[in-house]
Amino acid sequence: MYRRLLFRLAAMLVCLGTMSAALPATAKDCEPLAQGSSRIEFSGWSGPKLPVFVHKPQTAGRDSRIVFVMHGVYRDGDRYRDEWRDLAEKHDLIIVVPTFGRQDFPTTASYNLGNIVGRKGRHNPRSRWSFAAIEPLFDEIVCRVAGNQRGYALYGHSAGGQFVHRYVAFADAPRLQAAVAANSGWYTMPNGAAFPYGWGGDAAGLVSPEKAFQRPLTILLGTEDKDRCCQSNANLSPANVVGARGGVASGRKVAPLGKRCRASFLVSFSVGEVTFLIDVVVERGVD
């Protein structure tokens, strides 16, 4: 069932990928990206080196869609790359999975929450946020494939879904064309509650609501993702009880708060720039 979901999702990302007018990545000399599945090291940002698992179909060309896939709590980027391999071949997608290992990103705060706030409640420099790796990594991938791509899609499941929906709100992401957050254990809500439960507190002033609500975000929910006891990465603290009732319950709380939303369940639902898809049964919402 999860594979069927991914195939539907890949088709949707291909359709969404034609909407950006951003400039192409800057050209420079780069080592060509190997065909098929490979691993590269990315050091072109202010954070630590990242292993990046990539799949480039043999048919991939200068205009093939680039899809970033954000791994879950187990930090197993190679598995996520492998699960997207068939989709990449079928839809001519270049799959890029940056892997935020526990040695450099040991906590939920340093990966899922973007590394925005340090241990003492102080803002980390934006260049050190985990979100900050995506745009320069996009530049490197475009360079390695000698591409014309002007933007990218971003997908995350579980802990990766948490990364994605916060990325949409907080990151400097001018070339983001489509974002899909699947089965997040809990959410940072678009309200004034203290971060990480909302956009206030330590994170006050870091979000531009105008930009955030204009970005195309899809909240993907599995209809059986209801049991919070099975969610190893859910935040069950009283402060986050609104977002901790399981994937479907907490996901449905997000839509009314994004006041300017256009949505469309594959079964049809509309609320602003946030899209909700509830179409398949997923056996487990977190891995």
C-alpha positions in Angstrom: 0.0 0.0 0.0 2.8 2.4 0.8 4.3 1.7 -2.7 1.0 2.5 -4.3 0.9 5.8 -2.3 4.4 6.7 -3.5 3.5 6.1 -7.2 0.4 8.4 -6.8 2.6 11.0 -5.1 5.3 10.9 -7.7 2.8 11.6 -10.4 1.4 14.5 -8.4 4.9 16.0 -7.9 5.6 15.8 -11.7 2.4 17.8 -12.3 3.3 20.4 -9.6 6.8 20.9 -10.9 6.1 23.4 -13.6 5.1 26.4 -11.5 8.3 28.2 -10.5 9.9 31.1 -12.3 13.1 31.1 -10.2 16.4 31.4 -11.9 18.4 28.2 -12.6 21.2 27.2 -10.3 24.5 29.0 -10.9 26.8 27.1 -13.3 30.3 25.9 -12.1 32.6 23.0 -12.6 31.2 19.9 -10.9 31.9 16.2 -10.9 29.1 14.5 -13.0 26.5 12.6 -11.1 26.7 8.8 -11.8 23.8 7.1 -13.4 21.7 4.8 -11.2 22.1 4.8 -7.4 25.0 6.4 -5.7 26.2 8.2 -2.6 28.0 11.6 -2.6 29.3 13.8 0.2 27.9 17.3 0.4 30.1 20.0 2.1 28.9 23.1 0.3 27.1 24.7 3.3 28.0 25.9 6.8 27.0 22.7 8.5 28.9 19.4 8.7 29.4 17.2 5.7 26.3 15.3 4.8 26.1 11.9 3.1 23.6 12.2 0.2 22.0 9.1 -1.4 21.0 9.8 -5.0 19.2 8.0 -7.8 19.6 9.3 -11.4 17.7 7.3 -14.1 19.6 6.5 -17.3 16.9 8.5 -19.1 17.4 11.6 -16.9 18.2 14.8 -18.8 18.8 18.4 -18.2 15.2 19.1 -17.3 14.4 16.1 -15.2 12.5 16.8 -11.9 14.7 17.0 -8.8 12.9 15.6 -5.7 14.4 15.8 -2.2 13.3 13.0 0.1 13.7 13.6 3.8 14.2 10.5 5.8 12.5 9.5 9.1 13.7 9.1 12.6 16.0 6.2 11.9 18.2 8.5 9.6 18.3 5.7 6.9 18.6 7.8 3.8 19.8 4.8 1.7 16.5 3.0 2.4 14.4 6.0 1.4 16.4 6.4 -1.8 15.9 2.7 -2.6 12.1 2.9 -2.0 11.9 5.8 -4.5 14.1 4.1 -7.2 11.2 2.6 -9.2 9.3 5.9 -9.1 12.4 7.7 -10.3 12.7 5.3 -13.3 9.0 5.5 -14.2 8.7 9.3 -13.9 12.2 10.4 -14.8 12.9 11.9 -11.4 16.3 12.6 -9.8 15.9 11.5 -6.2 18.1 13.2 -3.6 18.2 12.1 0.0 20.4 14.2 2.4 21.1 12.2 5.5 21.3 14.0 8.9 23.1 11.4 11.0 22.9 11.2 14.7 26.6 12.1 15.3 26.1 15.6 14.0 22.3 15.9 14.5 21.6 13.8 17.6 18.2 15.2 18.6 14.8 16.0 17.3 15.6 19.7 17.7 18.7 19.4 15.5 16.9 17.6 12.6 13.1 17.7 12.7 12.9 21.1 14.3 15.4 22.6 11.9 18.2 23.3 14.5 16.6 26.7 14.8 17.0 27.0 18.6 20.1 25.9 20.5 20.1 24.2 23.9 20.1 27.5 25.8 17.1 28.8 23.9 19.2 31.1 21.7 18.7 31.2 17.9 21.3 29.4 15.9 22.6 31.3 12.8 20.3 30.5 9.9 23.4 29.1 8.0 23.5 26.3 10.7 19.8 25.4 10.5 19.3 21.9 9.1 17.0 23.6 6.6 19.9 25.6 5.2 21.4 22.5 3.5 18.6 22.1 0.9 19.1 25.1 -1.4 22.9 24.8 -1.9 22.5 21.1 -2.3 20.0 21.8 -5.1 22.7 24.0 -6.7 25.2 21.2 -6.5 22.9 18.5 -8.0 21.9 20.8 -10.9 25.6 21.4 -11.5 26.4 17.7 -11.4 23.7 16.9 -14.0 24.4 20.0 -16.1 20.8 20.8 -15.6 18.3 23.5 -16.4 16.1 22.9 -13.3 14.7 26.1 -11.8 13.2 24.5 -8.7 12.7 21.3 -6.7 10.1 19.3 -4.8 10.5 18.3 -1.2 8.9 15.2 0.4 9.2 13.9 3.9 7.7 11.0 5.8 7.3 10.9 9.6 10.3 12.8 11.1 10.9 13.9 7.5 7.4 15.2 7.3 8.0 17.3 10.4 11.1 18.7 8.7 9.2 19.5 5.6 6.2 21.4 7.1 8.6 23.5 9.3 10.9 24.1 6.3 7.9 25.6 4.4 7.4 28.0 7.3 10.9 28.9 8.4 13.4 28.3 5.5 14.7 30.7 2.9 13.5 28.6 0.0 12.9 30.7 -3.1 13.1 27.7 -5.4 10.7 25.4 -3.6 8.0 24.3 -6.0 6.1 21.7 -4.1 6.3 20.3 -0.6 4.7 17.2 0.8 4.7 16.4 4.6 3.5 12.8 5.1 2.4 11.4 8.5 4.1 13.7 10.8 3.9 12.6 14.4 3.1 16.2 15.5 3.1 19.7 14.0 4.4 23.2 14.7 1.1 25.0 14.3 0.7 28.3 12.4 -0.2 30.4 15.4 1.4 32.4 18.2 2.1 29.5 20.6 5.7 29.2 21.8 8.0 27.3 19.4 8.2 24.3 18.7 4.4 24.1 19.2 3.7 27.3 17.2 5.5 30.3 15.6 5.9 32.3 18.8 8.3 32.2 21.8 11.9 31.6 20.8 10.9 31.6 17.1 8.9 34.9 17.2 9.7 37.0 14.1 11.4 34.2 12.2 8.4 33.3 10.0 6.8 35.5 7.3 3.2 34.4 7.3 2.7 36.0 3.8 5.5 33.8 2.3 4.6 30.7 4.3 0.9 30.7 3.3 1.8 31.2 -0.4 4.0 28.1 -0.5 2.4 24.9 -1.9 2.3 22.5 1.0 0.5 19.1 0.9 -0.3 17.4 4.2 -0.5 13.7 3.5 -2.3 11.5 6.0 -2.8 7.8 6.2 -6.3 6.8 7.2 -5.0 4.2 9.7 -2.4 6.5 11.2 -4.3 7.0 14.5 -2.5 5.3 17.3 -0.1 7.7 19.0 1.2 4.8 21.1 2.9 3.5 18.0 4.4 6.8 17.1 8.0 6.7 18.4 8.6 10.3 17.3 5.3 11.9 18.4 5.5 14.7 21.0 3.0 13.7 23.7 3.7 16.6 26.1 0.6 18.5 27.4 1.7 21.6 25.6 1.4 19.7 22.3 -1.7 17.7 23.0 -3.5 19.4 20.1 -0.9 17.8 17.7 -0.3 14.5 19.4 -3.5 12.5 18.8 -2.1 10.6 16.0 -1.3 11.6 12.4 -4.8 12.0 11.1 -6.1 13.9 14.1 -3.2 16.3 14.4 -3.0 16.8 10.6 -6.6 17.9 10.4 -5.9 20.6 12.9 -3.4 22.3 10.6 -5.9 23.2 7.8 -8.2 25.7 9.5 -5.3 27.8 10.8 -3.8 28.3 7.3 -6.4 30.9 6.5 -5.5 31.2 2.9 -5.4 27.7 1.7 -6.5 26.0 -1.5 -6.6 22.2 -1.0 -7.8 19.1 -2.7 -7.8 15.7 -1.1 -7.3 13.2 -3.9 -10.8 12.6 -2.6 -11.4 16.3 -2.6 -11.1 18.9 0.2 -10.1 22.5 0.0 -8.5 24.9 2.4 -6.1 27.4 1.1 -2.6 26.8 0.0 -2.5 23.6 2.1 -3.4 20.5 0.3 -4.8 17.5 2.1 -4.6 14.0 0.6 -6.3 11.1 2.4 -6.4 8.4 -0.1 -4.7 5.2 1.1 -4.3 3.1 4.2 -0.7 3.1 5.6 0.1 0.3 7.9 2.3 2.4 10.2 2.6 6.1 10.2 6.1 6.3 11.7 9.4 4.7 10.8 
